[in-house]
């Protein structure tokens, strides 16, 4: 039910409703509540004659996410709910830090902004990572998305919507369902 409320609110914003200053926070709170209610099936359930059961469990357990943003305070809520889903999140401020951390951590996915207000822009991160043979998929999490532009190099998605960010990350990192 809360997920339906979130979708209605997102659709209203997409169709011209004027956002207020707290919209992003409201959406994140709803996402945080929904995440705890998601039934995820334990891999292997139903095998060997055991009944298949849906149990709440961390859908990103053991996954490593590198988060590159020169203003990490702006996305602490998003990082927290990824951690609550079981992911290890490694926040860094610059592309140089991202390169160092990537070699050490070997992230499964990288979330980054595009502009860094004077530092090297995030749009150059993909080419810098290729130099170190790191080929983690990139998700750009930005303030405003211009859908007329192509995806930046190495990107599997670009969004300013927290719900879409979660969908992109889960789509990339959750294992496929077992038959």
C-alpha positions in Angstrom: 0.0 0.0 0.0 2.8 2.4 0.8 4.5 1.6 -2.5 1.3 2.6 -4.3 1.3 5.9 -2.4 4.9 6.4 -3.4 4.1 5.7 -7.1 1.1 8.1 -7.0 3.2 10.8 -5.5 6.0 10.3 -8.0 3.5 10.3 -10.9 1.9 13.5 -9.7 5.4 15.2 -9.6 6.1 13.9 -13.1 2.9 15.4 -14.4 3.5 18.9 -13.1 2.6 18.9 -9.4 5.0 21.5 -7.8 7.3 19.7 -5.4 7.8 21.1 -1.9 11.1 21.2 -0.1 10.4 17.9 1.8 9.3 15.7 -1.2 12.6 13.9 -1.5 12.7 13.2 2.3 9.0 12.0 2.2 9.7 9.6 -0.7 12.8 8.2 1.1 10.9 7.6 4.3 8.2 5.7 2.4 10.9 3.7 0.6 12.6 2.9 3.9 9.3 1.6 5.3 8.6 -0.5 2.2 12.0 -2.0 2.1 11.5 -3.6 5.5 8.2 -5.2 4.3 9.6 -6.8 1.1 9.3 -10.6 1.2 12.5 -12.0 -0.4 12.7 -15.7 -1.0 15.7 -17.5 0.5 17.8 -19.0 -2.3 17.3 -22.8 -2.3 14.0 -22.7 -0.5 11.7 -25.4 -1.8 14.6 -27.7 -2.7 15.2 -31.1 -1.1 11.5 -31.4 -0.2 11.6 -28.4 2.1 8.6 -26.1 1.7 9.2 -22.8 -0.1 8.7 -19.9 2.2 9.1 -16.1 1.8 11.1 -14.7 4.6 12.4 -11.2 5.1 16.1 -11.1 4.4 18.7 -8.7 3.2 18.5 -8.5 -0.6 21.9 -7.0 -1.1 23.8 -9.0 1.5 27.5 -9.1 0.6 27.2 -6.6 -2.2 29.7 -3.7 -2.3 28.5 -0.2 -3.5 31.0 2.6 -4.0 29.3 6.0 -3.7 31.1 9.0 -5.1 29.8 12.4 -4.2 31.5 15.6 -3.0 28.5 16.3 -0.8 27.9 12.9 1.0 25.5 14.6 3.5 23.0 14.9 0.7 22.6 11.2 0.3 23.1 9.7 3.7 19.5 8.4 3.9 19.9 6.6 0.6 23.2 5.1 1.7 21.6 4.0 5.0 18.7 2.1 3.4 21.2 0.3 1.1 23.1 -0.7 4.2 19.9 -1.9 5.8 19.4 -4.1 2.8 22.7 -5.7 3.6 25.0 -3.8 1.2 28.4 -2.4 2.2 28.5 1.2 1.1 31.8 3.0 0.7 31.4 6.8 0.4 34.2 8.8 -1.2 34.5 12.4 -2.3 36.5 12.4 -5.5 37.4 10.4 -8.6 40.9 9.8 -7.3 39.5 8.4 -4.0 37.1 6.3 -6.1 40.0 4.8 -8.1 41.9 3.9 -4.9 38.9 2.5 -3.2 37.8 0.5 -6.3 41.1 -1.3 -6.5 40.8 -2.2 -2.8 37.1 -2.9 -2.5 36.2 -4.2 -6.0 32.6 -2.7 -5.9 29.7 -4.5 -7.6 28.2 -1.1 -8.6 29.2 2.6 -8.4 26.8 5.4 -7.7 28.1 8.8 -8.6 27.1 12.3 -9.3 28.1 14.1 -12.5 29.2 17.5 -11.3 31.6 18.0 -8.4 31.7 21.8 -8.1 35.3 22.5 -9.1 36.7 19.0 -8.8 37.0 16.5 -11.6 33.5 15.7 -12.8 31.9 12.3 -12.2 31.3 11.9 -16.0 35.0 11.2 -16.3 35.0 8.4 -13.8 34.3 5.6 -16.3 37.4 6.4 -18.4 39.5 6.7 -15.3 38.3 3.3 -14.0 39.1 1.6 -17.3 42.7 2.6 -16.7 42.7 0.4 -13.6 40.7 -2.5 -15.2 37.7 -1.8 -13.0 34.5 -2.4 -14.9 31.9 -1.9 -12.3 28.6 -0.5 -13.7 27.9 3.1 -13.0 24.6 4.7 -11.8 24.5 8.4 -11.9 22.4 10.0 -9.1 21.9 13.6 -10.0 19.8 16.6 -9.1 18.1 16.9 -12.5 18.0 14.5 -15.4 17.9 15.6 -19.0 16.3 12.6 -20.8 17.2 14.1 -24.2 20.9 13.4 -23.5 22.4 9.9 -23.9 23.6 7.9 -20.9 27.1 8.8 -19.8 29.8 6.3 -20.7 29.7 3.2 -18.6 26.3 4.0 -17.1 23.5 1.6 -16.7 21.2 4.4 -15.6 20.8 8.0 -14.5 18.2 9.3 -12.1 17.2 11.9 -9.6 14.5 9.8 -8.2 15.3 7.8 -5.0 12.8 5.0 -5.9 14.3 4.6 -9.4 17.8 4.6 -7.8 16.8 1.7 -5.6 15.2 -0.1 -8.6 18.4 0.3 -10.7 20.6 -1.0 -7.9 18.4 -3.9 -7.1 18.1 -4.7 -10.8 21.8 -4.8 -11.1 22.7 -6.6 -7.9 20.0 -9.0 -6.9 20.4 -12.5 -8.1 17.9 -13.9 -10.5 15.1 -15.9 -9.0 15.6 -19.6 -8.6 13.3 -21.9 -10.6 
